Amino acid sequence: MSPILGEIVGTMILIIFGGGVVANVSLKKSKAEGGGWIVVALGWGLAVTMGVYAVGNVSGAHLNPAVTLGMAAVGEFNWSQVPGYILAQMLGAFLGGVIVYFQFLPHWEKTEDKAVKLGVFSTDPAIPHTLSNLLSEFIGTAVLLVGLLAIGANKFTEGLNPLIVGFLIVAIGLSLGGTTGYAINPARDLGPRLAHFFLPISGKGGSNWKYAWIPVVGPILGGVFGALLYEVLFKGKVTAFFWSWTVLSVVILAAAHFAGKRGTQGLRHGERIKN
């Protein structure tokens, strides 16, 4: 198996288990309906563990463009391989979303809530707020990269690393995930969101493309920053790239803040006109 195929398969496994647990606890008539957030967080953690076990020896099991970019930023991965890995992760995530759709085929019609159906495939914020939503994804993914690099720097009994990485995902979900659903992975959100858009899901609504950029941009910014921050804190490597990326992140976060404020003001103005 080639590394590219490994990333496709690994990311597909990630979404089958991850999207599957959300469907299991959310869709009507499922025996697991109402399982709750702890079940979702554990399901996603095990999803990552299974994906890493499956293809870790083949591709390194990035399964996440933010991880690929973060590793490349600190010299742990070749930049020339980045585009191929990201495309593979997107395809794997899309295929995983399609498989989840077929697994729960009769449950879509029984579920009336369009947001619940979309939530099986992609994330959405608990409180829509452009800056805080973007910042949540930034922080969550930065923590992910710092954690992954710290895990890699420690010696575990052979074969336990994927399990420890899964625990890291569970920890992020339980501690930080309630604000946006913790995509912390552009492929995890965008690939299945595309599947939702194309699939003939009974009674589905829109795919919420207005929000879709946040779980892509936030994890990319946060993932690279987290990897560079690890180098600063644990290895004392302060580079021009670190400062450049920090400035870029601040500028984008500030732009998101002002764009969000304009959008809110426009909405309020529209409500005043309507009323």
Buried (B, 14 or more C-beta within 10 A) or exposed (E): EEBBBBBBBBBBBBBBBBBBBBBBBBBBEBEBBEBEEEBBBBBBBBBBBBBBBBBBEBBBBBBBBBBBBBBBBBEBBEEEBBEBBBBBBBBBBBBBBBBBBEEBEEBBEEBEEBEBBBBBBBBBBEEBBBBBBBBBBBBBBBBBBBBBBBBBEEEEEEEEBBBBBBBBBBBBBBEBBEBBBBBBBBBBBBBBBBBBBEBEBBEBEEBBEEBBBBBBBBBBBBBBBBBBBBBBEEEEBEEEBBEEBBEEBEEBBEEBBEEBEEEEEEEEEEEEEEE
